[in-house]
């Protein structure tokens, strides 16, 4: 298991490319992909004793170019701000997402910024205009409707020292262990690969916590996703099967749609 985590960290390291641009900024190209299969880019600049990290406004701009203007809906703004707060980030000058850190915490903060960008890209890239609510909200509503107790936006620290955000944590009850839940709105190989690493990393520090990945199969699920999750012994379920597959999470046999 430790070798798997180390190999993933090495993959990240080898995939990072740093180039000095202008005004003291450095461009950091990461191996992580957005919904357009473009590599996610960050920007870093020394500011006295601190380092400024930014997405350069690319995350929100790319969504707008894809036809989704976050700022046109109070609900979208609220969801965006919720994601940013959960990662300790803030929105600057309209569309730019940024954070300041010292050199010691730079790797952890950079990791959080990447995780936030991936979360925003996944939650906001709704494949069909008729979908009016965000997938994570649909899951939350289902849990509440069926009296499934949960804690939202839980942070766990993995063996690597990185902090990982899970969308929900279900407390231990008689018929199940504590369960960390990650939902994926657009199940792509790269997004699933990132979730696999999160789970593997935290398994080493929380061996008594189970994991569950909920896939939105209203959107197309890329080939190899199920096989990858199964290979790492990660339980997954399709959202369309929630009324049958989620029954083991319930305190009672009653399921409401």
C-alpha positions, 0 to 999 in steps of 0.5 A, a space after each residue: 500500500 505504501 508503494 502505491 502512495 509513493 508511486 502516485 506522489 512520484 507521478 505528480 512530481 514528474 508531471 509538474 512543470 515550472 516556467 518563469 513568466 512575467 512580473 515575478 510569477 511562475 507558471 506551474 503546469 500539473 498532471 491533473 486534467 480539467 473537463 476539457 482534458 487540459 492540464 490544470 495550471 497554477 501560478 506562484 509568486 514570492 510576496 515578501 516572506 509569503 508565496 501567493 498561489 493562484 489559478 489565474 482565473 482559469 477555473 471560472 473562465 473555462 466554465 464560462 467558455 463552456 457555457 456556464 457562468 457561475 456568477 449568474 446564479 446565487 445558488 452557483 455562487 453559494 456552492 462555489 464559495 462553500 467549496 472555497 471555504 472548505 479548502 481555506 481559499 478565497 476568490 480575488 478580483 472577480 474570477 481569480 482563486 488565490 491563497 497565501 502561504 509560507 514556504 513550509 506549508 507550500 506543498 500542502 496549500 498547493 495540493 488544496 488549491 488543486 483539489 478545490 479546482 478539481 472539485 469546482 470543475 467536477 461539480 459545475 460541469 453539468 452535462 445537461 442544462 435540465 439538471 437544476 441542482 448540484 450532484 452533491 446537493 442531491 446526495 445530501 438531500 437524499 441522506 437527509 430525507 432518509 435519516 442518514 446521519 452525516 457530516 459534510 466536508 470532512 478533512 482527513 490527513 493522509 500518510 503523505 501529510 496532505 489533507 484530503 476533503 471528503 464530501 460526507 462522513 457517515 458515523 459508525 453505527 451497528 451495521 457499518 464502520 465510519 464511512 468517508 464518502 466522495 461523490 463524482 459528478 463527471 466520472 473520468 479516469 483522471 478524477 477517479 484516479 485522484 479519488 483513489 489516491 485520496 482514499 489510499 492515502 487516508 487508509 494508512 492513517 484511518 484503517 477503521 474508516 471505510 470508503 464509498 464513491 458515488 458516481 453520477 451515471 446521469 453523466 457518461 462514465 468513462 471506460 476503466 472507472 469501475 475496474 480501477 475502483 475495484 482494483 483498489 477494493 473501493 466500494 462504488 455505486 451508481 446514483 441511479 441505483 441509490 434506492 437499492 444500493 444505499 439501503 445498507 447505509 440506512 438506520 431503518 429499511 425505509 427508503 424515500 425517493 
